[in-house]
Amino acid sequence: MSETLHKRKPPYVMLVILFIGAFVSFLNNSLLNVALPSIMKDLNIQD
């Protein structure tokens, strides 16, 4: 039988990925809040 060996990645790698995801989500939300009034004006949408 062949045995597969898995190398464990350090736990901080997953934390870095989670922090990057949270930052991108926050950045996306902030940019959308800034751009939304301009988008609504261009599309002639009233709020």
N, C-alpha and C positions, 0 to 999 in steps of 0.2 A: 504494500500500500504506500502511496505517496502522501507525504505530510506537507501541508502548506504552513508556512511560517508567516505570521502577520506581525509587522512592526507596529507597535503602539506609538501614536503621535503624542507629543506632549500636550497636556490639558490646556495650556495657554493658547494653543493654535485655535481651538474652538472659541475661546473667549474673544480673541482678536476678530474672528469672523463675525461673531455676534455683535460686537461693538461697531464694526464697519457697517453691518446691516442696519443697526439702529441709527447710526449717523446719516446714512443715505436716506432712510425713511424720514428723518427729521428735516434734512435738507430739501427733499422733495416737497414736503408739506409747506415749508417756509417759502420756497420759490413759487409754489402754486398760489399761495395767499397773496404774494406780491403781484403776480402776473394776471390773476383772475379778473380784476377790474378792467384792465386793458383788453383782455380777450372778450369780455362781455361788451365793451364799447365797440370793438371791431365787428362783432356779430349782431349788433343792435339788439341786445338783450337787456330788458329792464329788470331791476331787482325789486 
